[in-house]
Amino acid sequence: MIKVLMNGCNGKMGQVITKLVKEYDDICITAGVTRDPSKRQNSYPVFRNFKEVAAVEADVVLDFSNPEALPDVVEYCVKHQIALVVGTTGLSENNQEMLRQASASIPVFVSANMSFGVTVLMDLALKAASALGPEYDIEILEKHHNEKKDAPSGTAIMIGKELKNQINNSFELIYDRSKIKEKRKSNEIGISSIRGGTIAGDHTIFFAGKDEIIEIRHTSLSRDILGRGTIRAARYTVLKPNGLYNMKNMLEDSI
Ligand SMILES: NC(=O)c1ccc[n+]([C@@H]2O[C@H](COP(=O)([O-])OP(=O)(O)OC[C@H]3O[C@@H](n4cnc5c(N)ncnc54)[C@H](OP(=O)(O)O)[C@@H]3O)[C@@H](O)[C@H]2O)c1
């Protein structure tokens, strides 16, 4: 049984994971950390911060909180020799260096997108880009619910950057064509956004060639996919030797 210490347990992701672990018999949450434990009742003991965490049995800390919390999380995991899975986004260079250093003494997994399906989508898109070559124009379309404030999505930008890195760094990501009064250049990757209703998340990569279009698409039906990907990452990380891991490593190891 994998024992989880859930950081950010009262947040949206913390609660998704709290709900999902009940479906599995190889993983459970033994304790949680959240800034204000009084806001919600959980089935496990909850602490205000890592300094207050009493002796709990844990194999892995799952972190979905805030970059400010990271130093305490890392210190706790290194001191107690517990694996760490970080889903918190907006990590600074300092945060990333902290995780690199910690990975010398514990296994650390980091991903800003815990969807395994999106990882597979990205892998397929990179393979398609290599196979199809420069004669195919690449465009990315992402769709999200009407509450989302940022556009394009972080995932669409990540896909665009990965494609650009692989094909040729001189490629340009184009987010808005409304002011460009000229035809599309061949070294562009366009990214477009649609917002509406309750769309959980949808990303399509188009490879438009002469007389044919290839589309690779991932549709997310709920946030649960991020929780399931995190549980998969927890299972993966607790079995790994000390080091730094991400979704790509997990994909490569599962093929
Ligand atoms: N990697 C992925 O796939 C993925 C997916 C979704 C979200 N995320 C990221 O995960 C993080 C949490 O997302 P969420 O949607 O669950 O957020 P949320 O609903 O706002 O929950 C945040 C949690 O972290 C705690 N927290 C907030 N600020 C903190 C601080 N300064 N120090 C310590 N704890 C703090 C909150 O405690 P209180 O509620 O008690 O104040 C709460 O438990 C964000 O960075 C988000 O972008 C990543």
The ligand as a Gaussian input file, in Angstrom:
#p B3LYP/6-31G(d) Opt

LIG

0 1
 N        0.315000      19.632000     -12.707000
 C       -0.998000      19.614000     -13.014000
 O       -1.473000      18.797000     -13.838000
 C       -1.902000      20.585000     -12.315000
 C       -3.295000      20.460000     -12.406000
 C       -4.091000      21.359000     -11.707000
 C       -3.519000      22.337000     -10.897000
 N       -2.159000      22.430000     -10.853000
 C       -1.462000      23.389000     -10.000000
 O       -1.536000      22.901000      -8.658000
 C       -1.618000      23.994000      -7.756000
 C       -2.881000      23.871000      -6.914000
 O       -3.998000      23.899000      -7.771000
 P       -5.497000      23.865000      -7.201000
 O       -6.379000      24.110000      -8.376000
 O       -5.726000      22.628000      -6.400000
 O       -5.461000      25.161000      -6.252000
 P       -6.401000      25.578000      -5.045000
 O       -7.765000      25.001000      -5.190000
 O       -6.269000      27.056000      -4.902000
 O       -5.721000      24.874000      -3.759000
 C       -4.450000      25.248000      -3.284000
 C       -4.084000      24.462000      -2.035000
 O       -2.791000      24.886000      -1.591000
 C       -2.887000      25.575000      -0.339000
 N       -2.088000      26.798000      -0.454000
 C       -2.353000      27.897000      -1.169000
 N       -1.380000      28.822000      -1.037000
 C       -0.458000      28.272000      -0.224000
 C        0.773000      28.728000       0.309000
 N        1.256000      29.940000       0.017000
 N        1.468000      27.900000       1.126000
 C        0.973000      26.676000       1.429000
 N       -0.192000      26.191000       0.976000
 C       -0.902000      26.977000       0.152000
 C       -4.371000      25.875000      -0.146000
 O       -4.653000      25.931000       1.247000
 P       -5.993000      26.652000       1.822000
 O       -7.099000      26.332000       0.840000
 O       -6.200000      26.001000       3.157000
 O       -5.693000      28.114000       1.875000
 C       -5.009000      24.682000      -0.843000
 O       -4.981000      23.553000      -0.005000
 C       -1.535000      25.249000      -8.637000
 O       -0.199000      25.641000      -8.764000
 C       -2.077000      24.770000      -9.967000
 O       -1.667000      25.566000     -11.068000
 C       -1.345000      21.578000     -11.548000

